[in-house]
Structures are given as C-alpha cells and as structure tokens.
C-alpha cells in the first residue's frame, strides 16, 4: 500500500520507478499502487463526479462538459504523474483503479470511422465495469453507457445492471454481457437509436488516476497501461492485451480554458489532441503486426 495524499516531501512510485514529490495540501489516505489489490473504483453505487445514487432501474445523465485530452508519451509518463500530484488533489474516495470497457459498433465500424475522421458529432455505446473480476463476490455491477460528443463538449447517459462474473471473462465478451433485446430496449430508454445493428467489437482496460484541480473543482484523470483485445472474431489478428504506448490526461470541466494550476502542463511540452482510446486501439488491431509504430497514435513522431 502507498499513501496517496501528501503532507510533506516524500518519494512516490509510478510504474516501478521512484520520484520525489514536493508538499501538497491535502490529507493523507491509503491507496494501493498500480496493478495491486485496491479499493473499489467509482460507480459501484455512485456516478463518478456526481454522487448520484444508481439503482437497477435508474438512468443517470451527466452534465454537459468540455473535454480536453493530452497524449503523454511513455518517456514523459512519470513526469506527468508527478506534476499532477503537485497541482491537483487526488480524488478522496477513488484515487486510482482499473477501468474495463466493452465497446459496441456496427459491422462496418461506423463509430470508429467517425472518430478517426474527426466528425463533429460522435456517439459511443459501451458497457463499463470497474476493477478485476476476482475482486468481486457474486454478481458484478456493470453500466451500459451512451456517450455523446459534439466538438469538445460531451455528455453521458447510463443504466446500471448486475451480471454474473463469468459474463465478463474475455472469452465470453463476444456475447455482449447483456442480451441483445435488453441492450436495444435500454438504448432506446437512453434516447439512442442506432441506424445499424450493433455488436461487441473490442474490450479496453487501463489504470486510471483521478484528481481534482483544487481551486476550480475541474476533474482530471491520467490513464496508463492501456491494453485491448478484439472480441469481434472477423477483425484483427486475435492478439490479446495489445498495449497502446503512452497514456492520456483528460481534463473535464465547464470551460475550454485550463485552470491556472493546470497550465503548468506546458512543462511536458505537449498539446491537446483528439486522442481516442477506442479508435486508436482499433487501428492497432487492424494493422499488420509488423508495421512500425502501430501501437502509437497515428501521426505521432516516435522518439527513442
């Protein structure tokens, strides 16, 4: 176990490396290091960032927010993590944890193509759950979500379900976790009416660090150890846990302008991007394994 909050100078660990972090002003709490047993992640009973209690029959809708993303190359990951710890407060309840997402798309990958081409309006249909299957006893809470993005503005609606743990095993994800009739019925309740039939395509897992900018309350996350497995059998080369190099910082708030404290990210020499874990993971699976740079976002100049 490591201490997430800081009150004085101390060393912290990130992906097995140790770094010194300067004092911060929030109270200490216990949180496990990445990849170890940890506390339950958010949305077991509450919607992240809202505190809304979710039941099996409730539909929860997030407020519309501006979302900015910054791709972090692997060589800058430890610096980015340290910087966020200095200028933000770790989430008090769920500072870190694993997120797993099964994405749905049409036979011709319409949503992937819209994301890759930078369309102004994009929708994603996905089922999300938190932590590892072995962290649960009995049924596992999962969330069918519809995320809508228009430009930099995004919103989300979701419905909670409880499913047997075996439905979340990788070999069974091609069945979709919940039956097709229930999927379409729930999507209609969420106000989403896909033009083409949807099927499970890919599952993506990653480790998320959660922060809050202390003066404005803007939410910040840092996703690392991104890996994916294609569950659509007619796509890709059947590779499992394919890694996507680097990580991504997401800043979610009411304004396009970054809070003053977060402007220190300029020290990372990065800029915002249209980084999509879904779209870039799909691209990595569709490219031949021997193609250089396929595990990097398209257009990125790889520094070695």
Secondary structure, DSSP 4 states (H G I P E B T S, - for coil): -EE-S-SS-EEEEETTEEEEE---SSPP-EEPPTTS--PPPTTSSB-TTT--B--TT-EEEPPPEEEEEEEE-GGGHHHHHHHHHHHEEEPSS-SEEEEEEEEEE-TT-HHHHHHHHT-SEEEEEEEEEES-GGG-SS-EEEEEEEEEEETTEEEEEEEEEEE-GGGGSGGGGGG-SS-HHHHHHHHHHTT---SS--EEEEEEEEEEEEEEETTT--EEEEEEEEEEEE--TTSS---SSEEESSEEEEEEES-SSPPGGGGGGGGG---EE---HHHHHHHHHHS-TTSTTTTS-TT-----
